Amino acid sequence: MLRVNPGQPVVFGLLILIFSVLSFFGSGGFVIGAILGIIGGIMTLRWRQPVGSAQAPSRSGRTGETKQSAPEI
């Protein structure tokens, strides 16, 4: 979610934290999953988009790739 919409790390981080903490009480989930979710939520809240990564990826998924045509004879 954060890769698709990198402008909202606080919203996604809070959602991850809320659902991870609720999994202790309501869902009866695995403890390790809840702990990893809490760690992931904290990491998401602390994450900031790098300054130089404003370039959107191309269709092939690689940035900086240019299409080269065959040389004319």
C-alpha positions as semicolon CSV with decimal commas, in nm:
position;residue;x (nm);y (nm);z (nm)
1;M;0,000;0,000;0,000
2;L;0,281;0,236;0,079
3;R;0,444;0,184;-0,260
4;V;0,124;0,271;-0,444
5;N;0,044;0,578;-0,233
6;P;0,365;0,693;-0,061
7;G;0,211;1,018;0,061
8;Q;0,020;0,856;0,347
9;P;0,262;0,664;0,570
10;V;0,088;0,784;0,888
11;V;-0,252;0,647;0,786
12;F;-0,115;0,310;0,682
13;G;0,112;0,287;0,987
14;L;-0,176;0,358;1,224
15;L;-0,400;0,104;1,052
16;I;-0,130;-0,162;1,078
17;L;-0,074;-0,085;1,446
18;I;-0,445;-0,085;1,532
19;F;-0,514;-0,417;1,363
20;S;-0,201;-0,575;1,508
21;V;-0,293;-0,477;1,863
22;L;-0,654;-0,587;1,810
23;S;-0,535;-0,928;1,694
24;F;-0,415;-0,996;2,049
25;F;-0,765;-0,955;2,190
26;G;-1,027;-1,021;1,925
27;S;-0,898;-1,256;1,662
28;G;-0,687;-1,491;1,868
29;G;-0,412;-1,466;1,608
30;F;-0,057;-1,582;1,639
31;V;0,155;-1,381;1,879
32;I;0,450;-1,365;1,640
33;G;0,226;-1,220;1,367
34;A;0,100;-0,950;1,601
35;I;0,453;-0,864;1,710
36;L;0,573;-0,845;1,349
37;G;0,270;-0,630;1,264
38;I;0,353;-0,389;1,546
39;I;0,714;-0,368;1,431
40;G;0,598;-0,311;1,071
41;G;0,354;-0,040;1,181
42;I;0,627;0,142;1,370
43;M;0,861;0,115;1,073
44;T;0,586;0,251;0,847
45;L;0,531;0,548;1,077
46;R;0,903;0,624;1,081
47;W;0,947;0,582;0,703
48;R;0,997;0,890;0,487
49;Q;1,012;0,890;0,108
50;P;1,366;0,948;-0,018
51;V;1,417;1,287;-0,179
52;G;1,555;1,159;-0,510
53;S;1,288;0,894;-0,575
54;A;1,021;1,120;-0,722
55;Q;1,065;0,961;-1,065
56;A;0,780;0,727;-1,159
57;P;0,874;0,379;-1,282
58;S;0,818;0,295;-1,648
59;R;0,581;0,024;-1,766
60;S;0,853;-0,238;-1,744
61;G;0,911;-0,145;-1,381
62;R;1,262;-0,013;-1,434
63;T;1,341;0,352;-1,384
64;G;1,567;0,534;-1,622
65;E;1,513;0,286;-1,903
66;T;1,501;0,439;-2,249
67;K;1,362;0,275;-2,558
68;Q;1,621;0,246;-2,830
69;S;1,530;0,177;-3,189
70;A;1,739;-0,010;-3,442
71;P;1,985;0,210;-3,635
72;E;1,879;0,307;-3,982
73;I;2,098;0,187;-4,268
